[in-house]
Amino acid sequence: MTALVVLFVDLGGMRKVEWRYRQWAAASMVGVGCLAAFLWTLWGGVEGRAGMLVMDPVTVAGQQIILVLTVFTAVIGMDRRFTEHVGEYFATLLSGATGMLLMVSTENLLLIFVSLELTSLSLYVLTAFDKRNPRSAEAALKYFLFGSMAAAFALFGFSWLYGLTGSTELREITSVLQGQRMGGLLAVAMVMTIMGLGFKIAAVPFHLWAPDAYQGAPSPSAAFIASGSKAASFILLAKVLWLGFGGAEGSGAWGTFAPGWAPLLAGTAVLSMVLGNLGALAQRSVKRLLAYSAVAHAGYAILGILANSEHGLLALLYYVATYGLATLGAFGVLAGLEGESGDVTFEDLRGLAGRSPGLAGCLLVFVLSLAGIPPLAGFFGKFYLFVAALQWAPSSLGMVWLVALAIGMSAVSLYYYLQILKQVYVAKAETSPPGIQVSLPVMVTLGVAALLVFVLGCVPGLVLGPWTAALAAGW
């Protein structure tokens, strides 16, 4: 409703109003805030299903995460004048958020595909919104072409799954597949589905779109792709694998590999952590560095899905929430630094601590959280994921090999994250850089995001407590 109001009022007479950036950002915040308040009233309610829609703790938690990230995205877009079509931009942003909300609130293959397409089409448009920047159009075209192929693979996998079971409901599909051996058709359906959803989480080898999309898209759009889209996609992937392919997980444990989706995801996690971190080492563009970092973080988050337990679910929810917050904050800082090229290099960060201590301090918190430094949220997020993975088979080596690799790759990532902070706090600018103008609402929002990253790292029970209680109550 808010998206339609913003679109029609803007087209009806607000086109030439200079301050409508802030007006539509505020309207988006109000609409999203009303929906968040409505969802909050449902917390502690009764589990229910209404046709294709499902209301359970995972749904409510996932939707709250997406709504918070959408609000932050709307605010950091206030100062960016990358388009004259302001109403269309915020309407598209809200449409993408709507698709993400549907992604986490359904267990039906048809609605999963529709919500994936609604989200994807919105993100393609958001990527191409900066018409003055050729990189934006190029990034959107690559994103669209890769996304179209991924959607075709996902739909093909869904069709095989429906043909095998005669149902589009994930829980019914699992009940039919229970006890069946891994046949050729089921393997095809599984591989095709993972290929389609692997694109959404930017996991190797489905990650090639991410560096160009992150670099070419306007910073607010890139922030939304890196945060909200990743959070919704991981929750959806966990639902599809746990509820739709239950009993066909196989094993990715060391020495006891068995065919199923677990070894496929384990291999994807290894490639993502290794290639993502090594690729980030060679980058001079901060946005491309964050893109390769996102690939590596996808590998870490897969550990929560492989855990296939309540602890794994809680760890995954916490990780995607805190990672999304830190990534969105980092892109918010970059939005204040990017020039006409729409990109930010290491040279643009030089001397930032002297030019804008506030932005530098926020970037410090976000980058250290992404690196997994205590006591920030990124550290506890990784720790909780690793513990959940190790608990999968405590009596054997189990996932120890994968957790050990993740810890080693985290140490590698520390190097390139510290390179960012070196430019901010140590390096001196060779020339006099232009001034940085950041409005008070944006600065306050970045400060709140940094504070949340710190508080959630020190007191993770603020969110894990209610989620755990809801799951324990059986709702």
N, C-alpha and C positions, 0 to 999 in steps of 0.2 A: 504493500500500500504506500509506504514511504517513497519507494522508487518511482511509482506512478505519479505521486504528488509532485516530487522534485522535477520530474521530466516535463509534465504538462504545465506547471506554473512557470518554469524557466522558458519554455517555448511560447507561453502566452504573453509574456511582457517583461521578463527579467533579463533578457539577453544582453542589454547594454548597461546593466548595473555593475559597477566595478567591484563592489564588495560582496558579490554573490558567492564567491568562493567560500567565505566564512559562513554565509547564510545557509548554503546547502550542506556544508559540513556539519553545522549545528543541527539542521533538520535531520540529517542522517543519524546523528548521535541520539536525537530524541526518539526517532523511530526504533532504532536498535535498542535503546535503553528501555522503552516500553515493552518490547518483546522479551528482553532479559528479565525484567521485573515479573512478567507473566510466567516465564519458565521457573523463576524462583518460587512462585506460589505453588508450583507443582512438586517441588522438592519434598520428599517424604510422603508423596501421594501413593496411589495404587498403580501397579503395573498394568498397562493396557495396550491393546492393539485395535486399530481402527482401519480395517482394510489393509492397505499397503504401508501404513505408518505404524511405528512402534514407539512406545514411551517407556523407557527403562532408565536405570542410572547412567548407563553408558551414553544413551542418547542425550539426556539432560546435560551431563558433564561436557560432552563434545560440543553441544550447541552453545553452552556458556563460553567455552574456549573460543569458538569461532566469533561470537558476538563481541567479546572483549577485543580480539584482534581486529575486527572490522571497525570498531570505534577508534582505536589507535591509528588505523590506516586513514580514516576520514580526517583526523586532526592533522597528521603530518602532511597531508596534501593541501592544507590551507595556504601555505606560502608559495607553492609552486605554480607558476603561471605558464604551464606547458601546453595549454589548450584554451581555445575560446568557447568550446562546447562544454561548459561547466556542468550544466544540468545532465547532459548525456553521460558525462564521466561518473558522477555520483550515482545516477540511476543504474549504470552498468556495474558499478562497484556493489551496490545493494543486490542486484540480480545475481552476481557471482556468489555473494554471501547466502542468498536464498538457495542456490544450488548446493552449496556446502552443507547447509542445515538439513536439506533433504537427504544428502549422502549419508549422514550419520543417523538418520531417523527411519531408515527403511531396511527391510530384510527381503525385499522382492527384487528379482533380477531386472524386471522391466523398469521399475522406478529407479533402481541403481543406475541403469544406463541413461535414463532421461536426466537424472540429476547430474551425472558426469558430463553430459553434453551441455546442459545449461551452465554449469561451472566453466567448462572449457571454452565455450564460445564467448562468455563474458571476459575471461582472462586473455583470450586472443585479442579482443578489441582493446582492453586496457593496455596491453603491451604496445599497440600501435597508435596510442592516443597522441603522442608527440609528433605531429606532422612535420615540424621543422627539422627534425632529426632523422636523417636517412637510416641510421642504425635501428631506430624504433620500428620502421616498416620492415626492415630486413629480419629483425628478431621476431616480429609477429608472424611473418611468412614462414620462417623455419619452425616456429612453435606450432603453427597451424598444420603444416605438412606432417611433422612428427606426430602431433596429436591426432590427426585424422587416421594415420596408420594404426596408432595405438588403440583408438576407438574401434576400428575394424577388427583387430585381434580380440579385444574384450568381447565384442558382440558375437564373434565367431565362437569363442569359448563358452559364452552363455548359451548359445544355441545348442552346442554339443551337450552341455549339462542338462538342458531341458529335454533334449532327445533321449538321454540316458535315463532320466527319472520321471519325466512327465509332469514336472512341477517347476514353478518359478519362485517358490518360497524356500529360503535357505534351510530352515529347520526341517521341512519336509524332504528336501534333497538329501540332507544328512541321514535321515531315517531310512531312506531307500538305499543309500550307499553303504550303510553300516554292514560290516561283515563281508563285503565284496572285495575280491582281490583287485590289485591295480591292473586293469586292462588297458589296451591300447587307446580306446576311445576316451576313457576317463583321464589318461595321461595327456592326451591332446587337449581336452577341455581345461585341465589344470594348467598346462603350460601356456595356453592362449590367454587364460584369465590373468595369470601372473604377469605376462608380458604387457597386457593392457593396463593393469593397475600399477605395474612397476614404472611405467612412464610418468604417472601422476606423482610418485614419490621421488622421481629423479634418481633411481638406483641404476647402477651399472648393470648391463650395457644399454639402458634406456635413458641415459642422461644427456645425450649430445645436445639437446635443445637448451639445457639450463644455462650454460655460460653466456650464450648469445642473448637469451631472453632476459637474464638478470642485468646484463650490461646495457642492452639497447632500450629496455622499457623505462619509462619515467620511474623515479625512485619510489613513489607511493605504490605504483602498480607492482613493481618488483618486490616490494615489501609484502604485499598481499599474496603474491604468488608463493613467496618463500615461507610465509607463516600460515595463513588461514588455509590455503590449498593443501599444504603438506599435512597439517593437523587433520583435516577432514579425510584426506586420502589414506592416511595411516589407520585411522579408526575404521574406515570402510574396508581396507585390506584385511585387518584383523577379523572383522565380522564375516567377510566372505570365506576366509580360510577356516576359521574356527567353527562357524555355523553351517557353511555350505559344503566344506570338504572335511568335516569331522570324521575321524576314523581313517582318513587317507593321508595323515600327516607324515607317515614313515618315521625316519629317525635321522637326525643330523649329528648325533653324538659320536665322539671319536671311537672308532673301532666297531661300531654297531650301526653303520649306515644302512638304511632301508629305503626303498623307493617311496616317494611321496613329496608333498610340498615342502617339508622341513629341509631336506638336503638341497632343494632348489634355492630356498631362501638363504640357507647358510652360505652357499656358493656366491649368491648375489651380495650378501653382506661382506664377504671377504673382498670381492672385487671392488665394491663401493668404498670400503675403508681404505684400501691400498691405493686405488687409482684416484680417489677424491683427494686424499691428503698429498700424494705425490704431485698431482696436477696443480694443486694450490701453491706449491712451492715455487713454481715457475711464473706466477702471475705478477704483473705490475699494476693492473687495474684492480681496485679494491672490490668492485662489484663481481668481477670474474672470480676473484679469490673467494668471495662469499658463496658463489655458485658451486665451486669445487668443494668448498667446506660443507655445503648443504648435501652434496653427494655422499661425503664421508659420514655426516650425521644420519643420513638415511640408513647406512650400514649399522650404526650403533642402535638406532631405533628398532631395526629388525630383530634384535635380540629379545625385545619385549614380546614380539609375536611368536618367536621360537619357544619362549618359556611356556606358552600355552597354559597359563594358569591365572588365578585371580591376582597374584602378585605381579605377573607379567602385564596384565591389563592395567593395573594401577600405575605401574612404572611407565608404561607407554603413554597413558593420559598425562601424567605429570611431565614427562619428557617433551611431548609435542607442545604442551602449553608453555613451558619455560623456554624451550628452544625458540618457539615462535615469537615470544615476547622479546627475547634478546636479539633475534635477527631483525625483527621489525624496528626495534630501537636503533640498531646499527644503520639500517637503511634510512631511518629518520634523520640521523646525523648527516649521512651522505647527501640527503636531499638539500641541506643547507649549504653544501659545498660545491655541488655540481654546477658547471657552467653551461654554455650553449651546446657543447658536445654531448651533454647528458651523461658524462662519465666522470669518475673520480680516480685519479692515480695516486701513487705514493707521494709524488711531488706536491699534489694538492693538499696533503695532510701535514706537510712540514710546518712546524711552528704553530700548530693549531692550539696548543696549550696556552700560548701567549695571546693569540688573537681572540679565542673564545674559551675561557677556562670551563664554562658550564658544559659546552658541547664536548670538550675533551674529557671531562670527568664522566659524562654519560657514556661516551664511547669506550672509555676504560672499563667500566662495569660490564657493558655488553660484550666486549671482546674477551675479557677474562672469563665471563660466564660460558661463552662458546668454547673456550679452551678447557673448561672444566676445573677451574681454580677455586678451592674453598675460600670463604663459606658461601659462595654464590650458588644460584639455583642450578647452573649447568653442572657443577660438581656432584650435587646430590642426585640429579637426574641420571647421570651416567652411573653413579654408584648403585642406585636402586635398580637400574637395568641389568647391571652386571650381577647383582645378588639374585635377581629373579631368574636369570639365565642359569646361574650355578645351582640353584635349587631344583632345576629340572631333573637332574639325576645325581643327587649328592653322594651316592655310594660308588660312583665310577667317575672316569674322567669327564664324561658327558660333554658339556659345553665349555670346559676349561680352555680348550684350544682356541675357541672363538673369542672368549673373554680376554685371554692373554694377548691375542692379536689386536683386539680393540684397545687395550691399555697401551700397547706399543705404538699404535697409530695415533693415539691421543698425545703421546709424547712428541711425535713428529709434528702434529698440528700446533703444538705450543710454539714452535719456531716461527711459523709464518704469522701467527697471531701477534707474537712479540715484535715482529717486523712492523706491523701496523702501529703499535704503541711507540716503537722507536722513532718513527716519523713524527708522531704527535708530540712527544715529550723531549726528544733528544736532538733530532735533526733541525737545522736552521734553514729557513727559506732563502733561496738564492736571490730572488727578487722580491719586491714589495707586493704581497698578494692582495687581492681585492678584499674589501671588508665583508664580514659575514652578518647578514641581517636575518634574524630569526625572531618571529613574533612571540609574544608572551604565552599565548595558548600552546604553541608548539613546544616551547621550552619547558613549560610546566608538564606537558604530556610526556616528554622524554624523561624528565626528572621523576615522574611517577612510575614510568616503566622501569627505570633504573632502581628505584626504591623497591618495587615489587620483586625484581630479580634478586635483590639482596635479602629481603625479608623471607621470600619463599625458600631461599637457600638455607637460612638460619632456622626457620620454623616451617618445614614442609607440611607439618600436620594441619596447617590452616586449610589446605585443600584436600590432602590425603585423608584427613580425619572424617569429613562428611562423606567422601566417596566410599571409604572403607565401611562406614556405618550403614550406608545405603545398601551396599552389596551384602553385608552380613545379615541385614534384616530380610533379605530375600526379595526386595522390591526391584 
